[in-house]
């Protein structure tokens, strides 16, 4: 994680309606997100998480307050400049994937590249790289309707990454996925933050992500608050350190007569590639590292 | 975004065809009314055009043939013939009225011909004699097809029975057909055996018809002379003011209906893609690019609808008169151009209005968050 702040919000508020019917969705929120940092925004439904994310992504203008992205104050930017900023510096990942149904995997991923200075031609190498990294190469010509939920979300992540943005905003990216697929997607986003030095700001209800996040912001009634932690009964993935529910986990292996549980097949593959490295790690035990 | 627009349209070929067909059907409706208008208008002046006269001479104060009556002494035709700039004259007696055939009245231009004036008789014959003698008539073939009264059959002109001896082509119109009878019969009916209604003048080569018309009016008292172009324009205008005005009104209503259908089709097409437009906005596409994408889709649908309408019109509408012979349809390219010019901007505005409104909406409303 870098110390350089890439996204900064000061005294951010957003109200809808007016008079007696006015709703204050976000109320005086200030936050800083650094490069390579993975930050979760959690909170009950209707707490203003998506509204906050929309404002930080320059999709919704705040009623008051200031947002600075990569040193630029976007609060007073024109619509065209905001669109350019979104295209070049911010990648979005949505709960419902939001792929364009008529375009195949490749075209969906390349769509934002049209807005990059080098255009789609310059993005072809990046496309191949993302398709390989996200295991989408065999599906590059497939239409969204033929993809599984996990594949759709991986395409959405590839699309968010095609222009090498500095910030990824993810709104419930695992909300429409089963737990296995959800953990897979979480790991990808975790890797994005760690390996590409990209700030990942994620709205989620999924408590399993807490372990891999650098920070957790708790939003309630439009305000950031200190959150009371609730006790959970988790085991730890020996590769990524993510907590995994022992009873629902389906990806397991045995090594040296010990059972190991993983959040995703990616972690399993990494473990199998270097089992001694992960099995020997004394702090990352498995079944014996409960709450 | 253009690529997305095109792929989105092609991804649902059935929907694309249904939308284009809806647009095409509305266009065909307008084209049909317009084709009736044009066809009937053409047919109303067809006799005047087919005589190919250079100058028309008629009674003073008369400037058309439709719903008009004109009487000239026969010596005036002889006088015109002696003009050194005139190569030939042909004179007719004329009555604008109904003939009865098959128990039905057919409103007609009744032309009384003399045998020597063949040039101003029927220009296209289907069957029989072209110049009727006393007691005879040449009627449009379409009347025969509609009534069964053919060669040897009987029609009634005012109070006298005439035998059909010839069937002419291209001479039928719903508003006014052309029926040829003997000048003797018509002169007798009108008690004008030494008079003509109109004198058609054929000028010698190099003579300007307008100059000739002016000279005839100077030489002969109480006549009006018009060049053929002026006379046809005058007659067409009067005819258009009468029956064709109704068709023009129907065309206007059809056009308004078409505009509504095309605008609605464009609107619903874009409305269905509201979510995807919001996604594009979230990905960084500017409002201008999104508007252009929406406009491009509307343009494709409208142009496709127009092409389909042309295909339908040139096949079905051109074929229709062979099945329904009383209809005169004229399908022309300028009709398509007119409808495109009227409807396309409305369709583009409809799609744009929706897009502009929705580009300012919160993304989470549109993207299902």
Interface residues (C-beta under 8 A of the other chain):
Chain A: X50 X51 X54 X57 X59 X60 X79 X80 X83 X84 X85 X86 X87 X88 X90 X92 X94 X95 X96 X98 X100 X101 X102 X103 X107 X111 X112 X114 X115 X143 X159 X171 X172
Chain B: X1 X3 X4 X7 X8 X10 X11 X275 X276 X279 X280 X281 X282 X283 X284 X285 X286 X287 X288 X362 X363 X364 X367 X368 X369
